[in-house]
Amino acid sequence: MPVSSAFQTTIAVIGAGPAGLMAAEAAAGQGCSVTLFDAMPSAGRKFLMAGRGGLNLTHSEPFAPFLARYGAAAGHLAPMIESFPPEGLRRWAAELGIETFVGSSGRVFPKGLKASPLLRAWLARLGHVGVRLQTRRRWVGFAPDGALRLLDPAGTVELFPAAATVLALGGASWARLGSDGAWTRTLADLDIASAPFRAANCGFTVAWPAEFSQRHAGTPLKNIALSLADTRVRGEAVVAGYGIEGGAVYALGSAPHRALAETGAARLLLDLKPDLAPADLARRLDRPRRGASLASFLRKAANLPPIAAALLRAVRPDIVHGSPGQMAEALKALPLDLTGTAAIDRAISTAGGVRWDALGPDLQVRSRPGLFLAGEMLDWEAPTGGYLLQACFATGRWAGAAAAAYVKQADLNGL
């Protein structure tokens, strides 16, 4: 590939998602010259997709349980989230002219529920402080002298010398939006260790009867509870042609993944009436059917939607004509046998990424001074509910500030 030389820049940020945008803002805020690169034609494409259903920026729960959502990575992320906590994120959004509110679940949203106004205001601020955005530039490694190698649409590799670089290249889901995980091969060539990616906040496969999946794919399951071992969550889910997905499924966290990894199977128990005890539900069902279909009977007796009858026939056909007590017990604990995860590209996020022991506390790669990492590239995972974006924002801000400090120290040392 032909090689061209571009301009000198102080700090380069690769990846214009939430982590990269925040890194660019933090570095520019320290007076550094910043150039932001992205392989896609425009910035924040996955961020905009996340906002389609209402942009969940963060969560309002107390700091200790909030931090616990990050599991094994909580200790690493603690100083970064503490430095830029949920209330700090809300103040930052307000400074952009985006007011936020706390929903009934404790989740924090922009009042307009959309990502595009925030992204427009953010890009305008970055332009105002001198951040230069270069799109359609894919990072493909480093030149022997340390300059960034960036592939442009014409197939030319441009060289960009930088005093420090922040990589914020995302995970490995939603490749069409830019997060394809291809960077893992480049970092492997640099002997930077990564944990293998796996789907997180994803759906799971269930061996539905063919007729059931064809007829009911896309049907919502509202006001339900899901249980796996000692984990129980309330919320909503969706019947998928391949299995089950949705907020309540994602809220189970890593429990289904662990079960599948250990035994190759996991059984969820679906409670279609979580507000009723089995005995109370049995009393409601203890009435004559008088020729009514199962769906009609369950609707009139217990205010259950038609999908309840379909699920009962699909996974507990032996109970369809059972006693009120048997039917109540089944509707409170329908067994859904998970056989695997949905394709990684369908996942909301991914687990895995660059291992923490490859990084210093400032998110600088130990073996390559001046290279910092942020966002979903790092080996952490969290449930949906605002935790994903919060960690991306916080690690991006941390890495950008650390890169600026590195450059300033290098200037003082005359390097």
C-alpha positions in Angstrom: 0.0 0.0 0.0 1.3 3.5 -0.8 2.3 5.6 2.2 1.8 9.3 2.6 2.9 11.6 5.5 0.4 13.8 7.2 0.7 16.4 9.9 2.3 16.4 13.4 -0.2 16.2 16.2 0.4 16.2 20.0 -2.3 13.6 21.0 -4.1 11.2 18.7 -7.4 9.6 19.8 -8.5 6.6 17.7 -12.2 5.8 17.9 -15.0 8.4 18.0 -17.4 6.6 20.3 -18.2 7.8 23.8 -14.8 6.8 25.3 -12.8 8.4 22.4 -14.9 11.6 22.4 -14.4 11.9 26.1 -10.7 11.3 25.9 -10.4 13.9 23.2 -12.3 16.4 25.4 -10.2 15.7 28.5 -6.9 16.0 26.6 -8.0 19.2 24.8 -9.2 20.6 28.2 -5.6 20.3 29.4 -4.4 22.5 26.5 -3.2 19.8 24.2 -3.6 19.7 20.5 -5.9 16.7 19.7 -6.8 14.9 16.5 -9.6 12.4 16.7 -9.8 9.6 14.1 -12.6 7.1 13.3 -12.9 4.4 10.6 -16.6 5.2 10.0 -17.9 8.1 7.9 -19.2 9.9 11.0 -18.7 9.9 14.8 -20.7 8.0 17.5 -22.6 5.5 15.3 -23.0 2.9 18.0 -23.8 5.7 20.5 -26.7 6.8 18.3 -27.9 3.2 18.0 -27.9 3.0 21.8 -30.2 6.0 21.9 -32.9 4.6 19.7 -34.8 3.1 22.6 -34.1 6.1 24.9 -30.5 6.9 25.7 -29.7 5.4 29.1 -26.7 7.5 30.2 -26.1 6.2 33.7 -27.9 5.1 36.9 -28.8 6.8 40.1 -28.2 4.1 42.6 -25.7 4.6 45.5 -22.0 4.4 44.6 -21.2 1.1 46.3 -23.9 -1.1 44.6 -23.3 0.9 41.4 -19.6 -0.1 41.4 -20.4 -3.7 42.3 -22.2 -4.0 38.9 -18.7 -4.3 37.3 -17.9 -7.5 39.1 -14.2 -8.5 38.9 -13.2 -5.2 37.2 -14.8 -3.0 40.0 -11.5 -2.4 41.7 -9.8 -1.2 38.5 -12.7 1.0 37.5 -13.3 2.5 41.0 -11.0 5.5 40.8 -12.1 6.4 37.3 -15.8 6.2 38.1 -15.2 8.0 41.4 -13.5 10.8 39.4 -16.4 11.0 37.0 -19.4 9.6 38.8 -23.0 9.5 37.6 -23.8 12.9 39.1 -20.7 14.3 37.3 -21.9 12.9 34.1 -25.3 14.5 34.6 -23.6 17.9 35.3 -21.5 17.5 32.1 -24.6 16.8 30.0 -26.3 19.8 31.5 -23.3 21.9 30.5 -24.0 20.7 26.9 -27.6 21.9 27.3 -29.0 18.4 27.8 -31.1 18.1 30.9 -31.5 14.6 32.4 -34.1 12.9 34.6 -34.2 9.8 36.7 -36.8 7.2 35.6 -38.8 5.0 37.8 -36.2 2.2 37.6 -33.4 4.6 38.7 -32.0 4.8 35.2 -30.9 8.3 34.0 -32.0 9.6 30.6 -31.9 12.8 28.6 -35.2 14.6 28.8 -35.5 14.2 25.1 -34.7 10.5 25.3 -32.4 10.8 22.2 -28.7 10.6 21.6 -28.5 12.9 18.6 -28.9 16.2 20.4 -26.3 15.3 22.9 -23.9 14.1 20.2 -24.3 17.3 18.1 -23.7 19.5 21.1 -20.7 17.4 22.1 -19.1 17.6 18.7 -19.7 21.3 18.6 -17.9 21.7 21.9 -15.0 19.6 20.7 -14.7 21.7 17.5 -14.7 24.9 19.7 -11.8 23.7 21.7 -9.8 22.7 18.6 -10.2 19.0 18.3 -9.8 18.0 14.7 -12.0 15.0 13.6 -10.8 12.8 10.7 -13.3 10.2 9.6 -12.7 7.2 7.3 -9.3 6.6 8.8 -8.7 3.0 10.1 -5.8 2.5 12.5 -3.6 -0.4 11.3 -0.7 -0.2 13.7 2.5 1.8 14.1 5.4 2.6 11.8 8.9 1.7 13.0 9.4 5.2 14.2 6.2 5.1 16.3 4.0 7.1 14.0 0.4 5.9 13.6 -0.5 4.1 10.5 -4.0 5.0 9.2 -5.6 3.5 6.2 -7.7 6.0 4.1 -10.6 5.0 1.7 -8.2 5.1 -1.2 -6.0 2.4 0.3 -3.2 4.8 1.2 -1.5 4.4 4.6 -1.1 7.9 6.2 1.6 8.4 8.9 0.6 10.5 11.9 3.4 11.2 14.4 1.9 11.7 17.9 3.4 12.4 21.3 0.7 10.1 22.8 -2.1 8.0 21.6 -5.4 7.0 23.1 -7.1 3.9 21.6 -10.9 3.7 22.1 -11.8 1.2 19.5 -14.8 -0.5 21.2 -15.5 -4.2 21.6 -16.6 -6.8 19.1 -20.4 -6.4 18.7 -22.2 -4.4 16.0 -19.4 -4.5 13.5 -21.4 -2.5 11.0 -21.3 0.4 13.4 -17.5 0.2 13.8 -16.9 -2.2 16.7 -15.5 -5.2 15.0 -12.7 -6.2 17.4 -10.2 -6.3 14.5 -7.7 -4.3 16.6 -7.0 -7.4 18.8 -4.8 -8.8 16.0 -2.8 -5.6 15.8 -2.3 -5.4 19.6 -1.4 -9.1 19.6 1.5 -8.3 17.2 2.6 -5.8 19.8 2.5 -8.5 22.5 -0.3 -6.7 24.3 -2.4 -9.5 25.9 -6.2 -9.6 25.6 -8.9 -11.9 27.0 -11.0 -13.5 24.3 -14.2 -11.6 23.5 -17.6 -13.1 24.3 -21.1 -11.8 24.0 -22.4 -9.9 27.0 -25.9 -8.4 27.5 -27.1 -10.8 24.8 -29.9 -13.1 24.1 -29.7 -16.9 24.6 -30.7 -19.7 22.3 -33.7 -21.9 23.3 -34.8 -25.0 21.4 -38.3 -23.8 20.8 -40.7 -26.0 18.9 -40.6 -24.9 15.3 -44.3 -23.8 15.2 -43.9 -21.8 18.4 -40.8 -19.8 17.2 -42.3 -19.1 13.8 -45.6 -17.8 15.3 -44.4 -16.0 18.4 -41.0 -14.5 17.5 -41.0 -10.8 18.6 -43.7 -11.2 21.2 -42.9 -9.2 24.4 -43.0 -10.7 27.9 -44.0 -7.9 30.2 -43.9 -7.8 34.0 -42.1 -11.1 34.4 -39.4 -12.5 36.6 -36.5 -14.7 35.6 -34.5 -16.8 37.9 -31.2 -18.7 37.6 -29.8 -20.4 40.7 -29.8 -17.6 43.4 -30.2 -14.8 40.9 -33.7 -13.4 40.3 -34.6 -10.3 38.3 -37.8 -8.5 37.4 -38.5 -6.8 34.1 -39.4 -7.5 30.5 -38.1 -9.8 27.8 -38.9 -10.8 24.2 -39.4 -14.1 22.6 -36.9 -14.4 19.7 -36.9 -16.9 16.9 -33.6 -18.2 18.2 -34.5 -18.0 21.9 -35.0 -15.2 24.4 -33.6 -11.7 24.8 -34.4 -8.4 26.4 -33.7 -6.3 29.6 -34.6 -9.0 32.2 -32.3 -11.5 30.4 -29.4 -9.0 30.3 -29.9 -8.1 34.0 -29.0 -11.7 34.9 -25.4 -10.6 34.1 -22.8 -13.3 33.8 -24.7 -16.0 35.6 -26.1 -17.7 32.4 -22.6 -17.5 30.8 -21.0 -19.1 33.8 -23.5 -21.9 33.8 -23.1 -22.6 30.1 -19.3 -22.5 30.4 -19.3 -25.0 33.3 -22.0 -27.5 32.3 -23.0 -26.6 28.7 -26.6 -25.8 29.8 -28.5 -23.4 31.9 -32.1 -23.5 33.0 -34.0 -20.2 33.5 -37.3 -20.2 35.4 -39.8 -17.8 33.9 -42.4 -16.4 36.3 -45.3 -14.9 34.4 -47.1 -13.7 37.5 -44.4 -12.4 39.9 -46.8 -10.4 42.0 -48.9 -13.5 42.9 -48.0 -16.3 45.1 -48.6 -19.8 43.7 -51.6 -20.4 46.0 -53.2 -17.1 45.0 -52.8 -17.9 41.3 -54.2 -21.4 41.9 -57.3 -19.9 43.5 -57.8 -17.7 40.4 -57.4 -20.7 38.1 -59.8 -22.8 40.1 -62.9 -22.1 37.9 -64.6 -24.0 35.1 -63.3 -23.5 31.6 -66.6 -24.1 30.0 -65.1 -24.9 26.7 -62.8 -21.8 26.5 -59.5 -22.1 24.9 -56.4 -22.2 27.1 -55.5 -18.6 26.1 -58.9 -17.3 26.8 -59.2 -19.1 30.1 -55.8 -17.7 31.3 -56.7 -14.2 30.2 -60.1 -14.2 32.0 -58.9 -16.0 35.1 -55.5 -14.4 35.7 -55.2 -11.6 33.2 -52.4 -13.4 31.4 -51.6 -12.5 27.7 -52.0 -15.1 24.9 -48.2 -15.8 25.0 -48.7 -17.5 28.4 -50.8 -20.3 26.9 -48.3 -20.7 24.0 -45.4 -20.9 26.4 -47.2 -23.4 28.5 -47.9 -25.6 25.5 -44.3 -25.3 24.3 -42.4 -26.1 27.5 -44.9 -27.8 29.8 -47.5 -29.5 27.6 -48.1 -32.0 30.4 -49.7 -29.3 32.5 -52.1 -27.9 29.9 -54.9 -30.1 31.4 -53.5 -30.2 34.9 -55.1 -29.1 38.2 -55.2 -25.4 39.1 -52.3 -25.9 41.5 -50.2 -27.7 38.9 -50.9 -25.0 36.4 -50.1 -22.2 38.8 -46.8 -23.8 39.8 -45.9 -24.1 36.1 -46.8 -20.5 35.3 -44.7 -19.4 38.2 -41.6 -21.4 37.0 -41.7 -22.2 33.4 -38.4 -23.9 32.6 -36.4 -22.4 29.7 -33.4 -24.5 28.8 -30.6 -22.3 27.4 -28.4 -24.0 24.9 -26.0 -21.2 24.0 -25.6 -17.4 23.4 -26.8 -15.4 20.4 -24.2 -14.4 17.9 -21.7 -12.0 19.3 -22.5 -9.4 16.7 -26.1 -9.2 18.1 -24.9 -8.5 21.6 -25.3 -5.1 23.2 -21.8 -5.3 24.6 -18.9 -7.8 24.9 -16.9 -9.1 27.7 -13.1 -9.6 27.3 -10.5 -7.2 25.9 -7.1 -6.0 26.9 -6.1 -7.5 30.3 -5.7 -5.2 33.2 -2.2 -6.5 34.0 -1.1 -5.1 30.7 -2.0 -1.6 31.8 -0.8 0.8 34.5 -3.2 2.6 36.8 -3.3 5.5 34.3 -4.5 3.1 31.5 -1.1 3.3 29.8 0.2 0.2 28.2 3.1 -0.9 30.3 5.1 -2.2 27.4 4.5 0.8 25.2 4.9 4.3 26.9 2.6 6.9 25.4 -0.2 4.4 24.4 -3.4 4.6 26.5 -6.6 2.5 26.2 -10.2 3.3 27.1 -13.8 2.1 26.8 -15.0 -1.4 25.8 -11.5 -2.4 24.7 -10.7 -3.1 28.3 -11.5 -6.4 30.0 -14.7 -5.4 31.9 -18.4 -6.0 31.6 -21.6 -4.7 33.1 -25.3 -5.1 32.8 -27.5 -2.6 30.9 -29.0 0.2 32.9 -26.5 3.0 32.3 -23.4 1.1 33.6 -21.9 0.5 30.1 -21.9 4.1 29.0 -20.8 5.4 32.5 -17.7 3.2 32.3 -16.9 4.3 28.7 -17.2 7.9 29.7 -15.2 7.5 32.8 -12.3 5.5 31.3 -12.2 7.8 28.3 -11.9 10.9 30.5 -9.2 9.2 32.6 -7.1 8.1 29.6 -7.4 11.4 27.9 -6.2 13.3 31.0 -3.4 10.7 31.6 -2.3 11.2 28.0 -2.2 14.9 28.4 -0.2 14.6 31.6 2.2 12.2 29.8 2.8 14.7 27.0 3.3 17.6 29.4 5.8 15.6 31.5 7.7 14.6 28.3 7.9 18.3 27.3 9.3 19.2 30.8 11.9 16.4 30.4 12.8 17.8 26.9 11.9 14.5 25.2 
